[in-house]
Amino acid sequence: MYTSTELSKLLRENACKVTPQRLAIYSILASTKAHPTAETIYKKLHHQYPTMSFATVYKTVEILTELGIIQKLNTGEEAFRYDADISRHAHVRCLGCGRVDDIFDLDTTALEEDASTKSQYTLQGCQIYFQGLCPECAKKNQQ
């Protein structure tokens, strides 16, 4: 995760404006494991920045994604989710409540080699998503 000083420097180096709203959007992402949508971020910050539009949030997460500062997650829902943890890891989404969690230390080496061989692509990376029921939803289903 980046400090606000590091983030400001990265934004300036890439000819992007440094605004309190952009820093706050990143701060929300860096302080949560919930993988929020742009709408969730907007709702969380709207009281603090009442004149900030949803478009500002959306534009900011797109810029941060393009710069490689955050990850954009397509977990099969209507909206993308965002993750400030840009380390290599997979995600799992609960089909019951929609919660998205990280899965670290998953060895995908064989899968990536197989995909590269079969597609003849030189792979640059991958995002892996699993779906299932979180422990709470699984417990509710058993009752």
N, C-alpha and C positions, 0 to 999 in steps of 0.2 A: 504494500500500500504506500501511497505517496503522501508526504506532508504537504501542507498548503503551499509552502515555499517551493518545494520540488514541482508540484503541479503547476504553479504559476510560471515557473521557469520553462517547463515543457510547453505550456500553452503559448507563451511569448515566442519561444524558438520556432514554433510552427505557425506563427503569424495569426494567432487566435487571441481575442480579447480576454483579459482576466477580469471577471466580474464576481461580485459576492455571490450571485446566484449560481454561477458555474462551480465555484468552490463549495457552496452548500450542497449542490447536487452530488458532487463527488463524495463529500463528507457523509451524506446519507448512505451512499453505496458502500463506502469503506467501513461503516459502522454496523453493518447488518449482514447476516447470513441468509436473509429471507429472499434474496433475488427478486427485488421489486420490479414492477412494470413502470413505465414513464408516468402513467396515471397515478400510481401509488406514490411515487416521488413527488409529483405535483401536489397531491392532496396533503402530503406530510409537510411541505414547505409553503403552501399557500398562505397560511396564517402569518408566517414570518415575512413573506414577500407578496403582499396582496396584489400588487400590480404585475407580478410575473405571470406570463401566459403559459398555457400548456405547450405551445409551440417552442417556447424557450427551453423547456425541459427536454422536449423531443430533440431539438436541434443540438442541445448540449450532449445528450447521451450518444447521438450519432457522431459528433466530433470526437468525444472521448473514445468511442469504439474505433473510429478511423485511425486515431493516434496510438491505438494499442494500449490504452490506459485502463480500459474496462473490456469485459466480454459481453457480447450480445448473445442471448440464449433463445433458441427457438425450441421450446419444450412441447410444442404441439397445441398450444393454446391460441386464443385470438390475438394476443399481444405478446411482444417480445419481453423478456426479462433481462435484467442486467446484473453483472457480477464484477465487483472491483478486484476480486482475487483472480489475477490473470495467470496464475500458475497452471500447469497442466493437470487437469482433473476432470472427472466425469460428473454428471448430475443425474439425480433420480427424482421423478415427479409422482406425487400421490394422485391416483385417479379418483380418490374419494374427496379429499379436501383441497387439492391443488398445491399443497406444500412442495417446495423444491429444495433438495438438500445436495450437498457436495459429497462426492466419493473420492477420497484421496488414495494414493498408493495402489491404483489399479493398473496392473501390467497389461498394456494394450499392444506391446511390441509385435507379437505374433499376428494379431488382427491387422495392424497397419502394414506389416510386410506382405501379408496375404492380399490385402486390398491393393497395394502398390503393384504386386506381381500380376494380379488378375486384371487390373485396369491399365497397366503400363504407364501410370502416372508417376511423376516424382512428387510425392506427397509433401505438403508444407505444414500439415497439422491436421487435427481432427477434433470434433466435438462429439462426445458420446452421451446419449440420454437413455435412461432406463425408466420404465413406468411400472407402477405397482401400487400397493397400499402401504401407507406408513404404519408404524406399530399401533397408533391410536385408532386409525380407521379399520385396520385388520381386527383389532380387539372388538370394536363396535359390530363388525360383520359377524363375528363368532357368537355374539349374544342373541 
